[in-house]
């Protein structure tokens, strides 16, 4: 009787162990990605970005048809200045501030490009390109090299798990920028404004995720939108803003408090800090920002 009881208990324990091992064998990739800051589903990457910008396409329009990728045909940019490093000065004239949308391209605003009306992997760039504009802004402004947002799009697709055809997630931006030679890290909104000021002071540039759901102090119809900030001035407490989705905001000096109040806390991360660039760690070294776009 005792032998039968021991045999039954042993059998049950073995079955439980097999069930647990099968669970972990089936779900390892999902667990690893979530631990590293990615937001994933079984088929599609989830993004913290919601599109309701003044210069972007509506979702219905973005699904109407698919067009081939853009072919470079007009503007070529060459490296103009040496790359700044942490502790060195950067001028307003060196800052790139690409625009993503179709309205800007239609009126040929400075920093707009044909990408705003072009389809990539089934969706129009104007509907999802804010994060890629931020990446291109950083690369062009802080290195001796140049690229367009579309170049950043293709680079991220080739070198990270980013699938394209939608907003790029935090983890893929971080991984792409690291391969471009940047020292960068993801961060959450600091509990105090003073801590946020110190963080921005130490950065060469910062990608921030803002939302009008947090505050309508500056953005009024942007549930989720990446913007880039540079050149924090401690005396005035202002930053130089590169906003790809709202042309009226682009290249404006605004109070850092407006950024702090608007950070999207519903996202896993609120900002990406860039603290340095090292040319020898840049695996890209992309020389030209070619294609159809307007530079003032």
Backbone torsions as a table, in degrees:
resi	resn	phi	psi	omega
1	UNK	NA	-42.9	179.8
2	UNK	-64.7	-39.2	179.9
3	UNK	-62.9	-41.6	179.4
4	UNK	-64.3	-38.2	179.8
5	UNK	-66.2	-44.5	178.3
6	UNK	-62.1	-39.8	-179.5
7	UNK	-63.9	-41.4	-179.3
8	UNK	-65.2	-45.1	179.0
9	UNK	-62.5	-42.5	180.0
10	UNK	-63.7	-39.9	179.5
11	UNK	-63.7	-44.3	179.4
12	UNK	-62.4	-42.9	179.8
13	UNK	-62.1	-41.5	179.2
14	UNK	-64.0	-42.8	179.7
15	UNK	-62.6	-40.3	178.6
16	UNK	-63.9	-41.5	-180.0
17	UNK	-63.8	-43.3	179.4
18	UNK	-62.5	-41.0	-179.3
19	UNK	-63.2	-41.9	178.9
20	UNK	-65.1	-44.5	-179.6
21	UNK	-63.8	-39.0	177.9
22	UNK	-63.4	-37.3	178.4
23	UNK	-62.2	-45.8	-177.5
24	UNK	-72.9	-30.5	176.2
25	UNK	-67.3	-34.0	-175.7
26	UNK	-77.7	-29.3	-170.9
27	UNK	-122.4	30.1	-174.5
28	UNK	-71.1	-42.1	-175.2
29	UNK	-62.5	-44.1	180.0
30	UNK	-60.0	-43.7	-178.7
31	UNK	-64.9	-40.7	-179.2
32	UNK	-65.1	-44.6	-178.4
33	UNK	-64.7	-40.8	-179.7
34	UNK	-65.1	-36.4	179.6
35	UNK	-67.2	-26.8	-176.7
36	UNK	-93.7	1.5	174.8
37	UNK	106.3	4.6	177.4
38	UNK	-89.2	152.8	174.5
39	UNK	-114.6	114.1	-173.0
40	UNK	-129.5	154.2	168.0
41	UNK	-124.4	-178.9	-175.8
42	UNK	-66.5	-32.6	-174.7
43	UNK	-116.2	-31.3	-168.9
44	UNK	-134.4	137.4	176.8
45	UNK	-71.0	129.5	177.3
46	UNK	-85.0	147.8	-176.4
47	UNK	-127.0	150.4	176.1
48	UNK	-80.5	3.0	-173.8
49	UNK	-96.0	131.3	170.6
50	UNK	-116.6	138.5	-172.1
51	UNK	-106.4	112.9	173.9
52	UNK	-149.7	47.1	-174.6
53	UNK	-93.1	157.1	-175.9
54	UNK	-69.1	-20.8	-175.6
55	UNK	-122.8	31.2	179.9
56	UNK	-124.8	162.9	179.2
57	UNK	-78.7	150.8	171.4
58	UNK	-77.8	155.6	-176.3
59	UNK	-58.6	-42.0	-178.1
60	UNK	-59.5	-40.5	-180.0
61	UNK	-67.7	-36.3	-177.3
62	UNK	-67.7	-17.1	-177.0
63	UNK	-98.3	2.4	-171.5
64	UNK	-69.8	-43.6	-177.1
65	UNK	-156.8	172.5	179.3
66	UNK	-124.5	134.3	-179.7
67	UNK	-120.7	158.5	178.6
68	UNK	-67.4	161.7	179.4
69	UNK	-63.4	160.8	-177.1
70	UNK	-70.9	140.1	176.0
71	UNK	-105.3	123.6	180.0
72	UNK	-58.2	132.1	-177.0
73	UNK	-149.1	2.3	-177.5
74	UNK	-141.2	-52.8	-170.2
75	UNK	-109.2	136.3	175.5
76	UNK	-127.6	127.4	179.4
77	UNK	-111.4	136.7	176.5
78	UNK	-111.8	157.1	177.3
79	UNK	-55.8	133.2	-175.8
80	UNK	-112.1	-34.5	-175.1
81	UNK	-135.5	160.2	176.8
82	UNK	-69.9	151.6	-178.5
83	UNK	-71.8	131.5	176.2
84	UNK	-76.8	154.0	175.6
85	UNK	-121.9	167.6	-180.0
86	UNK	-53.9	131.4	179.6
87	UNK	94.8	-7.5	178.8
88	UNK	-102.2	162.9	-176.8
89	UNK	-85.4	150.9	177.6
90	UNK	-134.9	130.8	-176.7
91	UNK	-95.4	158.5	178.2
92	UNK	-58.4	-35.8	-178.6
93	UNK	-65.8	-22.0	-179.6
94	UNK	-82.9	-13.3	-174.8
95	UNK	-78.4	128.4	172.0
96	UNK	-93.3	142.9	-176.3
97	UNK	-145.7	73.4	-176.0
98	UNK	-64.0	146.4	173.3
99	UNK	-104.0	145.7	-172.9
100	UNK	-102.4	-20.4	-163.3
101	UNK	-98.1	169.0	-177.1
102	UNK	-72.5	-33.3	-179.1
103	UNK	-65.9	-40.3	178.7
104	UNK	-63.6	-43.1	178.9
105	UNK	-67.5	-37.1	179.4
106	UNK	-61.8	-35.1	178.7
107	UNK	-98.2	6.6	177.4
108	UNK	53.4	47.0	175.0
109	UNK	-67.8	148.8	175.0
110	UNK	-57.3	137.7	178.7
111	UNK	81.1	0.4	176.4
112	UNK	-87.1	160.8	-178.5
113	UNK	-145.5	164.2	179.4
114	UNK	-62.2	-20.3	178.1
115	UNK	-57.4	-25.1	-177.9
116	UNK	-63.5	-21.5	-179.8
117	UNK	-117.7	14.5	-175.4
118	UNK	-108.6	142.0	176.8
119	UNK	-85.3	139.6	172.2
120	UNK	-134.5	118.8	179.9
121	UNK	52.9	42.8	172.3
122	UNK	90.5	-0.1	-179.8
123	UNK	-138.9	150.7	179.2
124	UNK	-78.9	134.3	-177.3
125	UNK	-56.8	-34.6	-179.8
126	UNK	-59.9	-18.6	-177.9
127	UNK	-92.2	-13.1	-174.2
128	UNK	-142.9	3.2	-165.1
129	UNK	-86.9	9.8	-173.8
130	UNK	-62.3	-42.4	-179.6
131	UNK	-65.9	-36.3	179.3
132	UNK	-71.4	-34.0	172.8
133	UNK	-62.8	-41.4	178.2
134	UNK	-61.1	-43.8	179.1
135	UNK	-61.5	-44.4	179.4
136	UNK	-66.2	-38.0	176.8
137	UNK	-57.4	-46.6	-179.3
138	UNK	-64.5	-45.5	-176.2
139	UNK	-65.2	-42.8	-179.0
140	UNK	-73.0	-33.7	-175.3
141	UNK	-81.8	-30.8	-169.0
142	UNK	-113.2	1.4	179.4
143	UNK	-130.6	168.5	176.5
144	UNK	-81.4	6.9	-176.6
145	UNK	-110.0	172.3	-176.1
146	UNK	-138.6	150.9	175.7
147	UNK	-158.4	165.3	172.1
148	UNK	-102.5	168.0	174.7
149	UNK	-58.1	-32.5	179.1
150	UNK	-69.6	-37.3	174.6
151	UNK	-60.5	-42.8	178.1
152	UNK	-63.2	-37.3	177.9
153	UNK	-59.0	-51.7	-178.3
154	UNK	-66.6	-36.2	179.5
155	UNK	-65.2	-44.8	179.7
156	UNK	-63.7	-39.7	178.5
157	UNK	-63.3	-39.5	-176.2
158	UNK	-75.2	-33.4	-168.5
159	UNK	-112.1	-3.6	176.5
160	UNK	-134.2	-173.7	178.6
161	UNK	-83.9	5.9	179.5
162	UNK	-64.0	128.9	-175.2
163	UNK	-92.2	-15.2	-178.2
164	UNK	82.7	174.2	178.9
165	UNK	72.4	16.5	-179.5
166	UNK	-173.1	176.1	-177.8
167	UNK	-61.0	143.3	178.5
168	UNK	-85.8	135.6	-176.4
169	UNK	-84.6	163.8	-176.3
170	UNK	-52.3	-49.0	-175.7
171	UNK	-60.8	-38.5	-179.9
172	UNK	-73.5	-32.5	173.8
173	UNK	-65.1	-46.5	179.2
174	UNK	-59.2	-46.8	-177.8
175	UNK	-65.1	-41.0	179.1
176	UNK	-63.5	-48.2	-178.0
177	UNK	-65.5	-34.3	176.6
178	UNK	-63.1	-42.0	177.7
179	UNK	-67.5	-23.1	177.6
180	UNK	-82.7	1.7	176.2
181	UNK	100.8	5.3	-177.1
182	UNK	-89.8	144.4	166.1
183	UNK	-90.8	113.5	-174.1
184	UNK	-144.6	158.4	-179.4
185	UNK	-153.2	151.9	177.0
186	UNK	-87.1	148.4	-179.3
187	UNK	-147.5	160.4	176.1
188	UNK	-101.3	163.6	178.9
189	UNK	-61.9	121.3	178.0
190	UNK	-61.7	151.9	-177.3
191	UNK	-68.5	-26.9	-179.8
192	UNK	-122.4	152.0	179.3
193	UNK	-66.1	-34.9	177.8
194	UNK	-59.5	-40.8	178.1
195	UNK	-66.6	-36.1	177.9
196	UNK	-66.0	-42.2	177.6
197	UNK	-58.8	-44.7	179.6
198	UNK	-62.6	-40.0	179.7
199	UNK	-62.6	-47.6	-177.7
200	UNK	-68.3	-34.1	177.5
201	UNK	-59.2	-37.4	-176.8
202	UNK	-79.5	-10.6	-174.2
203	UNK	-94.1	144.8	168.1
204	UNK	-74.6	-35.7	178.3
205	UNK	-162.1	158.5	-176.7
206	UNK	-142.4	132.0	169.3
207	UNK	-92.8	126.8	178.4
208	UNK	-122.6	148.4	177.3
209	UNK	-104.9	113.4	-177.6
210	UNK	-107.8	160.1	179.0
211	UNK	-150.9	132.1	176.1
212	UNK	-72.3	-10.6	174.1
213	UNK	-72.4	-22.8	176.9
214	UNK	-82.2	-43.4	-179.5
215	UNK	-162.2	144.1	175.9
216	UNK	-105.5	28.9	-177.8
217	UNK	-69.3	-22.5	178.9
218	UNK	-143.2	-46.5	175.4
219	UNK	-97.3	131.3	-174.5
220	UNK	-111.9	-17.5	-177.0
221	UNK	-143.6	51.0	-178.0
222	UNK	-134.8	85.9	-179.3
223	UNK	-59.1	-28.3	177.4
224	UNK	-164.7	121.8	-172.3
225	UNK	-157.2	128.3	175.9
226	UNK	-81.0	134.1	171.7
227	UNK	-133.4	159.6	179.0
228	UNK	-111.5	139.1	175.8
229	UNK	-125.3	144.0	-177.5
230	UNK	-137.1	169.9	163.3
231	UNK	56.6	46.0	179.4
232	UNK	-57.6	125.9	178.9
233	UNK	-104.4	109.1	-176.6
234	UNK	-66.6	-28.6	-179.1
235	UNK	-68.9	-42.3	-179.0
236	UNK	-97.2	-12.0	-176.2
237	UNK	60.2	39.5	-179.4
238	UNK	-121.9	157.0	176.5
239	UNK	-127.0	157.4	177.1
240	UNK	-91.5	119.8	-171.3
241	UNK	-99.2	132.0	169.2
242	UNK	-111.9	107.3	-175.9
243	UNK	-119.1	107.5	-175.2
244	UNK	-74.4	-21.0	-173.1
245	UNK	-98.5	-20.1	-179.8
246	UNK	-126.2	94.6	-175.1
247	UNK	-54.8	-32.2	-179.6
248	UNK	-67.1	-23.2	178.5
249	UNK	-87.3	-22.4	-171.1
250	UNK	-63.7	135.4	177.5
251	UNK	63.1	37.1	176.9
252	UNK	-110.5	147.7	171.2
253	UNK	-87.5	121.7	-178.6
254	UNK	-130.5	159.4	178.0
255	UNK	-64.6	134.7	177.1
256	UNK	-61.2	-26.2	179.4
257	UNK	-62.1	-31.2	178.6
258	UNK	-65.1	-37.7	176.1
259	UNK	-65.9	-48.6	-177.4
260	UNK	-58.1	-45.4	-179.4
261	UNK	-66.5	-27.0	-172.5
262	UNK	-96.6	-3.2	-177.9
263	UNK	-58.6	132.8	-174.7
264	UNK	-80.4	96.8	-175.8
265	UNK	-74.1	-14.1	177.9
266	UNK	-72.6	-16.6	177.6
267	UNK	-82.1	155.7	177.5
268	UNK	-62.2	-33.5	179.4
269	UNK	-132.2	154.5	179.4
270	UNK	-115.9	-16.8	-177.3
271	UNK	-157.1	158.5	175.4
272	UNK	-126.8	116.7	-177.1
273	UNK	-95.2	132.5	173.9
274	UNK	-111.8	117.8	-174.4
275	UNK	-110.0	-14.7	-178.8
276	UNK	-165.0	162.2	173.6
277	UNK	-135.5	133.9	177.9
278	UNK	-126.1	116.2	-175.4
279	UNK	-58.6	-37.8	-177.3
280	UNK	-70.8	-13.9	177.0
281	UNK	-100.7	1.1	179.1
282	UNK	-82.0	109.6	-178.8
283	UNK	-84.9	-4.2	-175.6
284	UNK	-100.8	-61.6	-178.0
285	UNK	50.1	54.4	-177.5
286	UNK	-78.5	119.6	-167.2
287	UNK	-83.1	-32.4	-170.9
288	UNK	-128.3	146.2	171.5
289	UNK	-102.1	80.4	-174.3
290	UNK	-92.7	159.7	177.9
291	UNK	124.2	-175.2	-178.6
292	UNK	-90.4	102.3	177.3
293	UNK	-156.9	164.2	-172.3
294	UNK	-114.8	122.5	174.9
295	UNK	-115.4	130.5	-176.6
296	UNK	-70.8	NA	NA
